[in-house]
Amino acid sequence: MSKDFTEIARGLVIRQSMVGEVLPEMLTQFVVAEHAHLLGGTEPVDVLVLECRDCELWPLLEVVAQQMKPSRYYAHFVSGSIMYVVFPSCIVLVSRNDKATAQRAREIGSIFSIPDERMKFEQLFEMDHPNVPT
């Protein structure tokens, strides 16, 4: 009997970040939870939590990248020690404990008018919303 070692990727997508503020139909099967959140502490948004097997991840990332509004938002998915940060028409890999890849993702995010304080990629490996006061 063989054991299945398939990794599960987990990601967060803001519904309002999608064109038409609707998650593409192809992605709805991967939604495992949804909750309200205040983006930047002021903007109410709906956060969708998606999970998929690693073998399903890349097509999912492509759909998110193609359907994302042209500025202000990103989505992220974590699988093991790699985070996939999804910007409009752009997917950037961030490695756990690698400040250079996180900084590169922030530089790319700035092109899309995302403030640095909303791109705490290093902390997203450990928690969903590092900007929430504790």
C-alpha positions as CSV (number, residue, x, y, z in Angstrom):
1,M,0.0,0.0,0.0
2,S,1.5,3.3,-1.0
3,K,1.1,6.5,0.9
4,D,-0.1,9.7,-0.8
5,F,2.4,12.5,-0.3
6,T,0.6,15.1,-2.3
7,E,1.0,18.5,-0.9
8,I,-2.0,20.7,-0.4
9,A,-1.7,24.4,-1.4
10,R,-3.7,26.9,0.6
11,G,-4.5,30.4,-0.8
12,L,-6.4,33.5,-0.1
13,V,-8.2,35.5,-2.8
14,I,-10.2,38.7,-2.1
15,R,-13.5,38.5,-4.0
16,Q,-13.3,42.2,-4.7
17,S,-10.0,41.7,-6.4
18,M,-11.6,39.8,-9.2
19,V,-13.0,41.4,-12.4
20,G,-16.7,41.9,-11.7
21,E,-16.0,41.0,-8.1
22,V,-16.9,37.4,-8.9
23,L,-14.7,34.4,-8.4
24,P,-14.4,32.5,-11.7
25,E,-16.6,29.5,-11.8
26,M,-13.6,27.1,-12.4
27,L,-12.3,28.1,-8.9
28,T,-15.4,27.8,-6.8
29,Q,-14.8,24.0,-6.3
30,F,-11.6,24.9,-4.4
31,V,-13.2,27.3,-1.8
32,V,-13.1,25.9,1.7
33,A,-14.0,29.0,3.7
34,E,-14.9,32.6,3.4
35,H,-14.8,35.5,5.9
36,A,-15.0,39.2,6.1
37,H,-11.9,41.3,6.6
38,L,-11.0,45.0,6.8
39,L,-8.2,45.5,4.2
40,G,-5.8,48.0,5.5
41,G,-8.0,48.3,8.5
42,T,-10.6,50.3,6.6
43,E,-11.9,48.6,3.5
44,P,-14.4,45.7,4.0
45,V,-13.6,42.8,1.7
46,D,-14.6,39.1,1.4
47,V,-11.6,36.7,1.8
48,L,-12.0,33.4,0.1
49,V,-9.8,30.5,1.3
50,L,-9.0,28.0,-1.4
51,E,-7.2,24.7,-1.1
52,C,-6.0,22.4,-3.9
53,R,-3.5,19.7,-4.6
54,D,-0.1,20.9,-5.9
55,C,-0.8,19.2,-9.2
56,E,-3.9,21.5,-9.6
57,L,-2.2,24.7,-8.4
58,W,-0.6,26.2,-11.6
59,P,-3.8,26.3,-13.7
60,L,-5.6,27.8,-10.7
61,L,-2.9,30.5,-10.3
62,E,-3.2,31.3,-14.0
63,V,-6.9,31.9,-13.8
64,V,-6.5,34.2,-10.8
65,A,-3.8,36.2,-12.5
66,Q,-5.9,36.6,-15.6
67,Q,-9.0,37.6,-13.7
68,M,-7.5,40.0,-11.2
69,K,-8.3,43.7,-11.4
70,P,-5.4,45.8,-12.8
71,S,-4.3,47.4,-9.5
72,R,-4.4,47.4,-5.7
73,Y,-4.7,43.7,-5.1
74,Y,-2.8,40.4,-5.0
75,A,-3.6,36.9,-4.0
76,H,-1.3,34.4,-2.4
77,F,-1.0,30.6,-2.1
78,V,1.4,28.6,0.1
79,S,2.6,25.1,-0.6
80,G,5.4,23.9,1.6
81,S,8.3,26.4,1.6
82,I,7.1,28.3,-1.5
83,M,4.5,31.1,-1.7
84,Y,3.0,32.0,-5.0
85,V,2.1,35.7,-5.1
86,V,-0.4,36.4,-7.8
87,F,-0.6,39.9,-9.3
88,P,-2.6,40.9,-12.4
89,S,-1.0,38.8,-15.2
90,C,2.0,38.0,-13.0
91,I,2.9,35.2,-10.7
92,V,6.0,35.6,-8.4
93,L,7.6,32.9,-6.2
94,V,8.7,33.7,-2.7
95,S,10.8,31.2,-0.8
96,R,10.4,30.9,3.0
97,N,13.2,32.6,4.9
98,D,14.5,34.3,1.7
99,K,14.3,38.1,2.1
100,A,15.4,38.7,-1.4
101,T,12.5,36.9,-3.0
102,A,10.0,38.7,-0.7
103,Q,11.6,42.0,-1.5
104,R,11.3,41.3,-5.2
105,A,7.6,40.5,-4.8
106,R,7.1,43.8,-3.0
107,E,8.9,45.7,-5.8
108,I,6.6,44.0,-8.3
109,G,3.6,44.7,-6.1
110,S,4.4,48.4,-6.1
111,I,3.9,48.4,-9.9
112,F,0.3,47.6,-9.1
113,S,-0.1,50.3,-6.5
114,I,0.0,48.0,-3.5
115,P,1.4,49.7,-0.4
116,D,4.4,47.9,1.2
117,E,2.5,47.6,4.5
118,R,0.0,45.2,2.8
119,M,2.8,43.0,1.4
120,K,4.2,41.2,4.5
121,F,5.0,38.1,2.6
122,E,7.4,36.7,5.1
123,Q,4.6,36.7,7.7
124,L,2.1,35.2,5.4
125,F,3.8,31.8,5.7
126,E,2.7,31.8,9.4
127,M,-0.6,33.7,9.4
128,D,-3.4,34.8,7.1
129,H,-3.6,38.5,8.1
130,P,-0.4,39.9,9.6
131,N,-1.9,43.4,9.5
132,V,-4.6,42.6,12.1
133,P,-3.7,44.1,15.5
134,T,-3.4,41.5,18.2
